[in-house]
Amino acid sequence: MRLLAFFLSLIFISCQPESTAPTEDPSEEPTPIKVVVVTMFERGEAQGDQPGELQYWVERFPFPTAIDFPQGNQDLYYNAEQGVLTITTGVGSINSAASIMALGMDDRFDLTKAYWLVAGIAGADPEDMPLGSAAWAEWLVDGDLMHEIDGREIPADWETGIFPLRETEPFPEEVPSPEGGAVFQLNPGLTEWAYQLTKDITLEDTEDLQQLRTRYANYPAAQQAPMVMKGDHLAAMTFWHGKVMDAWADRWVSYWTQGEGEFVTSAMEDTGTAQSLQLLDNAGRVNANRLLVLRTASNFTMPPDGMTAAESMQNENSGYSGFIPSLESAYQVGSTVVQNLVANWEQYQEKLPTSEDLGKPSQ
C-alpha cells in the first residue's frame, strides 16, 4: 500500500503546472506579454478538482507554468509559447485593484502592448440575459462610490436611498463628474470586434438550464438559450439581490452612462481592475485602451415570481444555478478572442483590432 501511495503521489506531482521562482536579476529583459487573462477566484487547486474561474484556462488553454506572485492573491500561470499570462485577483474590487496594480508594477513582465481580458461569472438581469450566456461590456459602472440612507428612513418622494457622492438626493439632474472611478467606458471598437468575432458561437444549453428557465416564465429574455451578446456591467462589493435592487441597478447604470449603457451583469471587481489599469497607463506601463470585459451568467440578480428575495438568496448561497455552464461559456468565448489576438499578433501588437479585420487571413 505504501508503494502504491508513493507512485500515486508521483503521478499527482507530474500533473501539476511547472513552478518557477521570480527572476531576481535586474539585468534580465522583462518577458513581453501579449494577453493577460484576468480571473477573480478559484475554489481549490488550479486543476483537477472543483473548478472556479481559473481552472478551465489552466487545463485547456493550457497554462503549464506557475509563477510565484507573493504580492498577489495566488500564483500567476503562463503559456510561454503563446505569450499569454493569467492572474487570479481575488474577490471584490479591493482585491482586483491591488492585484492588477501589483502585476502592472512587476518588472519581470513587459505589459506595454498586452491586451487584458476579464473572463468571469456574474449575476444577470433576467430581463436581458439568459443563464449560461456571455456578455461583452462597453460600460463599467461602480456600485460602491455613493451615499446611502436606509430605505426605511428616506423621504416619501425618493425612489431609493442611494445617491452619488457629494450630492444631496438620488439621480440629480446634472450627472456628476465621474472622477475616482464611478464609471469607465471601454474602447467601443475593440468591444465590438470581440462581440462580432464570437457572436455566432453555440453555447451549451443543458437540461438543468432549460429547467431553471421555467421559473422565469414572465421574463422573455430569460427563456432563451445561452447566447453571446453585449451588455453593460455594474461592479459592487456588496452582493445584492432582489427586484428592488435590480431596478436600482438599471437606473444607476443608465444614469452614470447618460442613457448609453444598459445594466445586464453584476459582479464585484471590474471597476477596480479598470481603475488600476488607468493609473498604470498614466505611468506608461500598460495600455488601458486594450481592456476587454466578458461576464457570463451564473445566476439571476432577482428571484422568480412567487419567491422572496431572501428565499432566492438562500438558494443561490447553496450553489449558483448556472455555475458550471457559465464557466464553460467564459472559457469558450474568451479563449476564442485570446487565440485570435495571438494568431494575428504581428498586426495587433501595434494596431487594435476592429470589426473590419474579421474575415482577413491571419498575419
BAROFI-575261 format. One line per 2 residues: number of its first residue (from 0); their letters; for each residue x, y, z of C-alpha. Coordinates in Angstrom, 1 decimal. Example, Ala and Ser with C-alpha at 12.3 -4.5 7.8 and 13.67 -1.06 7.14 Angstrom:
% BAROFI-575261
0	as	12.3:-4.5:7.8; 13.7:-1.1:7.1
% end
This chain:
% BAROFI-575261
0	mr	0.0:0.0:0.0; 2.8:2.4:0.8
2	ll	4.4:1.7:-2.6; 1.1:2.3:-4.3
4	af	0.7:5.6:-2.4; 4.2:6.6:-3.4
6	fl	3.5:6.0:-7.1; 0.2:7.8:-6.9
8	sl	1.9:10.8:-5.4; 4.4:10.9:-8.2
10	if	1.5:10.9:-10.7; -0.2:13.8:-8.9
12	is	3.0:15.8:-8.8; 3.7:15.2:-12.5
14	cq	0.2:16.6:-13.3; 0.8:19.9:-11.6
16	pe	1.9:23.0:-13.5; 5.6:23.5:-13.6
18	st	6.6:26.1:-10.9; 9.1:28.9:-11.4
20	ap	10.5:31.4:-9.0; 10.6:35.2:-9.7
22	te	13.7:36.4:-11.5; 15.8:38.5:-9.2
24	dp	18.4:39.5:-11.9; 17.6:43.2:-12.7
26	se	19.7:42.9:-15.9; 17.4:40.3:-17.4
28	ep	15.0:41.7:-20.0; 11.3:41.6:-19.0
30	tp	9.1:39.0:-20.6; 6.8:40.5:-23.2
32	ik	3.1:39.6:-22.7; 0.6:39.5:-25.4
34	vv	-2.6:38.9:-23.4; -3.4:38.8:-19.7
36	vv	-6.4:36.7:-18.8; -8.0:38.1:-15.6
38	tm	-10.0:35.7:-13.4; -11.2:36.5:-10.0
40	fe	-11.4:33.3:-7.9; -10.5:29.6:-7.8
42	rg	-12.3:27.2:-5.5; -9.3:24.9:-4.7
44	ea	-6.4:23.8:-6.8; -5.7:25.3:-10.3
46	qg	-6.6:22.0:-11.9; -8.1:18.6:-11.2
48	dq	-10.8:19.4:-8.6; -14.0:21.6:-8.4
50	pg	-13.4:24.4:-10.9; -13.6:28.1:-10.4
52	el	-12.9:30.8:-13.0; -9.2:29.9:-13.4
54	qy	-9.2:26.1:-13.7; -10.5:25.6:-17.3
56	wv	-7.9:28.1:-18.6; -5.0:26.2:-16.8
58	er	-6.2:22.8:-18.0; -7.4:23.6:-21.5
60	fp	-5.5:26.6:-23.0; -3.2:25.4:-21.3
62	fp	-1.0:27.3:-18.8; 1.8:24.8:-18.0
64	ta	3.9:27.1:-15.9; 3.1:28.5:-12.5
66	id	5.0:31.7:-11.5; 5.4:32.8:-7.9
68	fp	3.4:36.0:-7.2; 3.5:36.6:-3.4
70	qg	2.3:40.2:-3.7; -1.0:38.9:-5.2
72	nq	-3.8:36.5:-4.4; -2.2:33.4:-5.8
74	dl	0.4:32.2:-8.4; 0.3:33.5:-12.0
76	yy	0.1:31.0:-14.8; 2.0:31.3:-18.1
78	na	2.0:29.9:-21.6; 5.4:30.8:-23.0
80	eq	4.6:29.5:-26.5; 1.6:31.8:-26.8
82	gv	2.9:34.7:-24.7; -0.2:34.6:-22.5
84	lt	-0.4:35.2:-18.8; -3.3:34.6:-16.4
86	it	-3.9:36.2:-13.0; -6.5:35.4:-10.3
88	tg	-7.2:38.7:-8.5; -9.3:37.7:-5.5
90	vg	-12.9:38.6:-5.0; -14.0:42.3:-4.7
92	si	-12.7:45.5:-6.2; -10.3:45.9:-3.2
94	ns	-8.5:42.7:-4.3; -8.8:43.3:-8.1
96	aa	-7.3:46.8:-7.8; -4.4:45.6:-5.6
98	si	-3.6:42.5:-7.7; -3.7:44.3:-11.1
100	ma	-1.6:47.1:-9.7; 0.9:44.6:-8.3
102	lg	1.1:42.8:-11.7; 1.5:46.1:-13.6
104	md	4.4:47.1:-11.4; 6.1:43.7:-11.7
106	dr	9.4:44.3:-13.6; 9.5:40.7:-14.7
108	fd	6.9:41.4:-17.4; 6.6:43.9:-20.3
110	lt	2.9:44.7:-20.4; 3.0:47.7:-22.6
112	ka	1.3:46.0:-25.5; -0.7:43.5:-23.6
114	yw	-4.5:43.0:-24.1; -6.4:42.4:-20.8
116	lv	-9.3:40.0:-20.9; -11.6:39.8:-17.8
118	ag	-13.3:36.5:-18.0; -15.6:35.8:-15.1
120	ia	-19.0:34.8:-14.0; -21.8:37.3:-12.9
122	ga	-25.3:37.8:-11.8; -27.6:38.5:-14.8
124	dp	-30.7:40.6:-15.1; -33.4:38.2:-16.3
126	ed	-35.0:41.0:-18.2; -32.0:41.0:-20.5
128	mp	-29.8:37.8:-20.3; -30.4:34.0:-20.2
130	lg	-28.3:31.8:-17.8; -25.1:30.5:-19.3
132	sa	-24.9:33.4:-21.7; -21.8:35.6:-22.3
134	aw	-21.9:39.4:-22.4; -19.3:41.8:-23.6
136	ae	-19.4:45.1:-21.7; -18.6:48.6:-23.1
138	wl	-19.5:50.4:-19.8; -18.4:49.5:-16.3
140	vd	-20.3:51.4:-13.5; -19.2:51.3:-9.9
142	gd	-21.9:50.5:-7.3; -19.8:51.4:-4.2
144	lm	-18.9:55.1:-4.5; -22.1:56.6:-3.1
146	he	-24.1:57.9:-0.2; -26.8:55.7:1.2
148	id	-29.7:56.2:3.6; -31.6:53.2:4.8
150	gr	-34.8:52.8:2.7; -36.9:52.9:5.8
152	ei	-35.7:56.5:6.6; -35.8:58.1:3.2
154	pa	-38.2:60.9:2.2; -41.5:59.7:0.8
156	dw	-40.8:61.1:-2.7; -37.4:59.3:-3.1
158	et	-37.3:56.1:-5.0; -34.1:55.0:-3.3
160	gi	-31.7:55.9:-0.5; -28.7:55.7:-2.8
162	fp	-27.2:58.8:-4.4; -23.9:60.0:-5.8
164	lr	-21.1:61.2:-3.5; -21.2:64.9:-2.6
166	et	-24.8:65.1:-3.9; -28.0:65.6:-1.7
168	ep	-30.6:63.4:-3.5; -30.9:60.4:-5.8
170	fp	-30.2:61.0:-9.5; -29.6:64.7:-9.6
172	ee	-30.4:66.3:-13.0; -26.8:67.1:-13.7
174	vp	-24.6:64.0:-13.7; -21.6:64.5:-11.5
176	sp	-18.1:64.2:-12.9; -17.1:60.5:-12.9
178	eg	-13.8:61.2:-11.2; -12.4:58.5:-8.9
180	ga	-13.8:55.5:-10.8; -17.6:56.0:-10.9
182	vf	-17.8:54.9:-14.5; -15.5:53.6:-17.2
184	ql	-16.2:53.4:-20.9; -14.1:50.7:-22.6
186	np	-12.9:51.0:-26.2; -16.1:50.6:-28.2
188	gl	-14.4:49.4:-31.4; -12.4:46.7:-29.5
190	te	-15.5:45.6:-27.7; -17.5:45.4:-30.9
192	wa	-14.7:43.4:-32.6; -14.8:40.8:-29.7
194	yq	-18.5:40.6:-30.0; -18.5:40.2:-33.8
196	lt	-15.8:37.5:-33.5; -17.7:35.4:-31.0
198	kd	-21.5:36.2:-31.5; -22.1:33.1:-33.5
200	it	-20.6:30.6:-31.1; -23.0:28.0:-29.9
202	le	-23.1:27.7:-26.2; -24.2:24.6:-24.4
204	dt	-27.8:24.5:-23.3; -28.1:21.9:-20.6
206	ed	-31.2:20.2:-19.3; -30.6:22.0:-15.9
208	lq	-30.6:25.4:-17.6; -33.8:24.5:-19.5
210	ql	-35.4:23.5:-16.2; -34.2:26.7:-14.5
212	rt	-35.7:28.9:-17.3; -39.2:27.6:-16.5
214	ry	-39.1:29.5:-13.2; -38.8:32.8:-15.0
216	an	-41.7:32.3:-17.4; -42.6:36.1:-17.2
218	yp	-39.2:37.1:-18.5; -38.9:36.5:-22.2
220	aa	-35.1:37.1:-22.3; -34.6:34.6:-19.6
222	qq	-36.5:32.0:-21.7; -33.9:31.9:-24.4
224	ap	-31.0:29.5:-24.8; -27.5:30.7:-23.9
226	mv	-26.0:33.2:-26.3; -23.2:35.7:-26.8
228	mk	-24.4:39.3:-26.5; -23.4:42.8:-25.5
230	gd	-24.4:44.2:-22.1; -23.0:46.6:-19.5
232	hl	-21.7:45.9:-16.1; -22.3:47.1:-12.5
234	aa	-19.4:46.3:-10.1; -20.1:46.5:-6.3
236	mt	-18.5:44.9:-3.3; -22.0:44.2:-1.9
238	fw	-23.5:41.0:-3.2; -27.0:42.4:-3.6
240	hg	-30.2:40.6:-4.7; -33.8:41.3:-5.4
242	kv	-36.3:43.1:-7.6; -35.9:46.4:-5.8
244	md	-32.1:46.4:-6.1; -32.3:45.2:-9.7
246	aw	-34.5:48.3:-10.5; -31.9:50.5:-8.8
248	ad	-29.1:48.9:-10.8; -31.0:49.5:-14.1
250	rw	-31.4:53.2:-13.2; -27.9:53.6:-11.7
252	vs	-26.1:52.3:-14.9; -28.4:54.3:-17.2
254	yw	-27.8:57.4:-15.1; -24.0:57.3:-15.0
256	tq	-23.7:56.4:-18.7; -26.2:59.2:-19.5
258	ge	-28.5:56.7:-21.2; -25.9:55.0:-23.3
260	ge	-25.4:51.9:-21.1; -27.8:49.2:-20.1
262	fv	-27.4:47.1:-16.9; -27.1:43.4:-17.8
264	ts	-24.5:41.9:-15.4; -23.4:42.4:-11.8
266	am	-20.2:41.3:-10.1; -17.7:42.7:-7.7
268	ed	-14.3:43.6:-9.3; -14.2:45.2:-12.7
270	tg	-14.1:48.9:-11.8; -11.2:48.1:-9.5
272	ta	-9.4:46.4:-12.4; -10.2:49.3:-14.8
274	qs	-9.0:51.9:-12.2; -5.6:50.2:-11.7
276	lq	-5.1:49.8:-15.4; -5.9:53.5:-15.9
278	ll	-3.3:54.5:-13.3; -0.8:52.1:-14.8
280	dn	-1.4:53.6:-18.2; -0.6:57.0:-16.8
282	ag	2.7:55.6:-15.7; 3.4:54.1:-19.2
284	rv	3.3:50.5:-18.0; 0.1:49.3:-19.8
286	na	-2.3:50.4:-22.4; -5.7:50.7:-20.7
288	nr	-7.4:51.0:-24.0; -6.8:47.3:-24.5
290	ll	-9.2:46.1:-21.8; -12.0:43.7:-22.6
292	vl	-14.6:42.6:-20.1; -16.6:39.3:-20.6
294	rt	-19.1:38.3:-18.0; -21.1:35.1:-18.1
296	as	-24.5:34.5:-16.3; -24.2:32.1:-13.4
298	nf	-27.3:33.2:-11.6; -30.0:35.9:-11.8
300	tm	-30.0:39.1:-9.9; -33.6:38.8:-8.7
302	pp	-35.9:35.9:-7.7; -38.6:34.3:-10.0
304	dg	-42.2:35.2:-9.4; -43.6:33.5:-6.3
306	mt	-40.3:33.6:-4.4; -39.0:36.2:-2.0
308	aa	-35.6:37.8:-2.4; -34.4:36.2:0.9
310	es	-35.5:32.7:-0.3; -33.8:33.2:-3.6
312	mq	-30.6:34.4:-2.0; -30.6:31.3:0.3
314	ne	-30.9:29.1:-2.7; -28.1:30.8:-4.5
316	ns	-25.8:30.6:-1.5; -26.0:26.8:-1.7
318	gy	-24.7:27.0:-5.3; -25.2:29.2:-8.3
320	sg	-27.9:27.9:-10.5; -25.9:28.2:-13.7
322	fi	-22.4:27.9:-12.3; -20.7:25.3:-14.5
324	ps	-22.3:26.4:-17.8; -21.2:30.0:-17.0
326	le	-17.6:28.8:-16.5; -17.8:26.8:-19.8
328	sa	-19.0:29.9:-21.6; -16.4:32.1:-20.2
330	yq	-13.6:29.8:-21.4; -15.2:29.0:-24.8
332	vg	-15.9:32.6:-25.7; -12.9:34.2:-24.0
334	st	-10.3:31.7:-25.4; -11.6:32.4:-29.0
336	vv	-10.6:36.1:-28.5; -7.2:35.2:-27.0
338	qn	-6.4:32.8:-29.7; -7.3:35.3:-32.4
340	lv	-5.1:38.0:-30.8; -2.1:35.7:-30.6
342	an	-2.6:34.3:-34.1; -2.6:37.9:-35.5
344	we	0.0:39.3:-33.2; 2.1:40.8:-36.0
346	qy	-0.8:43.0:-36.7; -2.4:43.5:-33.3
348	qe	0.7:44.3:-31.3; 0.6:47.8:-32.8
350	kl	-2.9:48.2:-34.0; -6.1:47.5:-32.1
352	pt	-8.4:45.0:-34.0; -11.7:46.3:-35.4
354	se	-14.7:44.6:-36.9; -13.4:45.4:-40.4
356	dl	-10.5:43.0:-39.7; -12.7:39.9:-39.4
358	gk	-12.5:37.6:-42.4; -8.9:38.5:-43.2
360	ps	-6.3:35.8:-43.1; -4.1:35.6:-40.0
362	q	-0.8:37.5:-40.3
% end
